[in-house]
Amino acid sequence: MSDSRKTMLLTGASRGIGHATVRRFNREGWRVITCSRFPFPEECPWGGGQENHVEIDLSDPAAAINGVGIIQEKLEGRLDALVNNAGISPKGPGGERLSTLTTDLVDWGKVFHVNFFSSVVLARGLREELAAAKGSVVNVTSIAGSRVHPFAGAAYATSKAALAALTREMAHDFGPLGVRVNAIAPGEVETAILSPGTEKIVEDLPMRRLGQPEEVAAAIYFLCSDESSYISGAEIEVNGAQHV
Ligand SMILES: NC(=O)c1ccc[n+]([C@@H]2O[C@H](COP(=O)([O-])OP(=O)(O)OC[C@H]3O[C@@H](n4cnc5c(N)ncnc54)[C@H](OP(=O)(O)O)[C@@H]3O)[C@@H](O)[C@H]2O)c1
């Protein structure tokens, strides 16, 4: 039976910002197809989640490319939103920041596959489905993409800067297909990705608090809704004025 609901594909749905985004879109009546490394998370179930979950390790380029076909089988020829949210931010053995001097090249490449290349692979692979729905792509970048961050490493920061540039390039290339492409750049949001010591950063933030995953999900939802129908190629800061 065909499903008349709008459909979103979300990477990195199992925790944090991705999990809050699933819940938001689900509440708004969307069908959500999720993608992460592990089976459907028992601890955060939602209606229809199990059959709409795809296990892909996005650090493996072949798995990401093959994953496109698996995802297409779950779509009915159209995709209203693709949210590239999966991200990793590796640290050194003692939890220390990895710099341009200390990041192993293999690890750097892995970060780029998850944080950057997977977005190109999925968007290009699903361009016909996105075009059919006049859909929207949202790339989750970071404040670390535009300045040195005390905890986020060099590989992470450069991957997010590249993802911001990719957003611009894709907005140019996908625009004629009727597909909008934007980014959101979170600051310090209360998820497992945060490092010990973040509370010191928060003391100096203009809003003096962490962001909540639901606040990021709301910005993603806006960019996938008709309320943002003429916004493309933008990167929206969601950081309580951390960037000012
Ligand atoms: N929290 C913040 O303060 C903050 C700030 C700026 C930007 N961001 C960005 O926001 C996004 C979400 O971050 P978060 O804080 O919610 O992080 P998180 O809690 O660590 O969640 C990361 C998600 O990415 C998935 N993932 C990791 N490696 C993967 C792989 N190889 N293949 C497929 N999926 C993979 C994880 O799923 P599995 O482990 O199940 O595979 C998980 O669902 C990331 O892109 C992050 O860089 C976060």
The ligand as an SDF file (V2000), in Angstrom:
LIG
                    3D

 48 52  0  0  0  0  0  0  0  0999 V2000
   26.3920   18.0440   20.2900 N   0  0  0  0  0  0  0  0  0  0  0  0
   27.0030   19.1230   19.8960 C   0  0  0  0  0  0  0  0  0  0  0  0
   27.3280   20.0060   20.7000 O   0  0  0  0  0  0  0  0  0  0  0  0
   27.3110   19.3460   18.4380 C   0  0  0  0  0  0  0  0  0  0  0  0
   27.9010   20.5570   18.0800 C   0  0  0  0  0  0  0  0  0  0  0  0
   28.1810   20.8010   16.7440 C   0  0  0  0  0  0  0  0  0  0  0  0
   27.8680   19.8520   15.7900 C   0  0  0  0  0  0  0  0  0  0  0  0
   27.3090   18.6780   16.1580 N   0  0  0  0  0  0  0  0  0  0  0  0
   27.0250   17.7120   15.1020 C   0  0  0  0  0  0  0  0  0  0  0  0
   25.7100   17.2320   15.2280 O   0  0  0  0  0  0  0  0  0  0  0  0
   25.6430   15.9010   14.7020 C   0  0  0  0  0  0  0  0  0  0  0  0
   25.0060   14.9980   15.7490 C   0  0  0  0  0  0  0  0  0  0  0  0
   25.8210   15.0630   16.8820 O   0  0  0  0  0  0  0  0  0  0  0  0
   25.3930   14.5110   18.3170 P   0  0  0  0  0  0  0  0  0  0  0  0
   25.9390   15.4710   19.2970 O   0  0  0  0  0  0  0  0  0  0  0  0
   23.9530   14.1610   18.3360 O   0  0  0  0  0  0  0  0  0  0  0  0
   26.3330   13.2090   18.3470 O   0  0  0  0  0  0  0  0  0  0  0  0
   26.1780   11.7880   18.9910 P   0  0  0  0  0  0  0  0  0  0  0  0
   25.2460   11.8160   20.1440 O   0  0  0  0  0  0  0  0  0  0  0  0
   27.5630   11.2820   19.1970 O   0  0  0  0  0  0  0  0  0  0  0  0
   25.4890   10.9660   17.7770 O   0  0  0  0  0  0  0  0  0  0  0  0
   26.2070   10.7290   16.5970 C   0  0  0  0  0  0  0  0  0  0  0  0
   25.3520    9.8840   15.6590 C   0  0  0  0  0  0  0  0  0  0  0  0
   26.1560    9.5460   14.4970 O   0  0  0  0  0  0  0  0  0  0  0  0
   26.0430    8.1440   14.2610 C   0  0  0  0  0  0  0  0  0  0  0  0
   27.2820    7.6170   13.6950 N   0  0  0  0  0  0  0  0  0  0  0  0
   28.5320    7.7320   14.2300 C   0  0  0  0  0  0  0  0  0  0  0  0
   29.4170    7.0770   13.4540 N   0  0  0  0  0  0  0  0  0  0  0  0
   28.7050    6.5450   12.4230 C   0  0  0  0  0  0  0  0  0  0  0  0
   29.0580    5.7420   11.2990 C   0  0  0  0  0  0  0  0  0  0  0  0
   30.3300    5.3380   11.0840 N   0  0  0  0  0  0  0  0  0  0  0  0
   28.0940    5.3670   10.4410 N   0  0  0  0  0  0  0  0  0  0  0  0
   26.8000    5.7380   10.6680 C   0  0  0  0  0  0  0  0  0  0  0  0
   26.4040    6.5010   11.6970 N   0  0  0  0  0  0  0  0  0  0  0  0
   27.3520    6.8850   12.5680 C   0  0  0  0  0  0  0  0  0  0  0  0
   25.7640    7.5420   15.6300 C   0  0  0  0  0  0  0  0  0  0  0  0
   25.0330    6.3530   15.4860 O   0  0  0  0  0  0  0  0  0  0  0  0
   25.6180    4.8930   15.8220 P   0  0  0  0  0  0  0  0  0  0  0  0
   26.6610    5.0640   16.8980 O   0  0  0  0  0  0  0  0  0  0  0  0
   24.4150    4.1330   16.2390 O   0  0  0  0  0  0  0  0  0  0  0  0
   26.1750    4.4140   14.5250 O   0  0  0  0  0  0  0  0  0  0  0  0
   24.8930    8.6000   16.2970 C   0  0  0  0  0  0  0  0  0  0  0  0
   23.5410    8.3870   15.9950 O   0  0  0  0  0  0  0  0  0  0  0  0
   27.0650   15.5160   14.3430 C   0  0  0  0  0  0  0  0  0  0  0  0
   27.2950   15.7080   12.9540 O   0  0  0  0  0  0  0  0  0  0  0  0
   27.9070   16.4830   15.1440 C   0  0  0  0  0  0  0  0  0  0  0  0
   29.1630   16.7090   14.5490 O   0  0  0  0  0  0  0  0  0  0  0  0
   27.0310   18.4030   17.4640 C   0  0  0  0  0  0  0  0  0  0  0  0
  1  2  1  0
  2  3  2  0
  2  4  1  0
  4  5  1  0
  4 48  2  0
  5  6  2  0
  6  7  1  0
  7  8  2  0
  8  9  1  0
  8 48  1  0
  9 10  1  0
  9 46  1  0
 10 11  1  0
 11 12  1  0
 11 44  1  0
 12 13  1  0
 13 14  1  0
 14 15  2  0
 14 16  1  0
 14 17  1  0
 17 18  1  0
 18 19  2  0
 18 20  1  0
 18 21  1  0
 21 22  1  0
 22 23  1  0
 23 24  1  0
 23 42  1  0
 24 25  1  0
 25 26  1  0
 25 36  1  0
 26 27  1  0
 26 35  1  0
 27 28  2  0
 28 29  1  0
 29 30  1  0
 29 35  2  0
 30 31  1  0
 30 32  2  0
 32 33  1  0
 33 34  2  0
 34 35  1  0
 36 37  1  0
 36 42  1  0
 37 38  1  0
 38 39  2  0
 38 40  1  0
 38 41  1  0
 42 43  1  0
 44 45  1  0
 44 46  1  0
 46 47  1  0
M  CHG  2   8   1  16  -1
M  END
$$$$
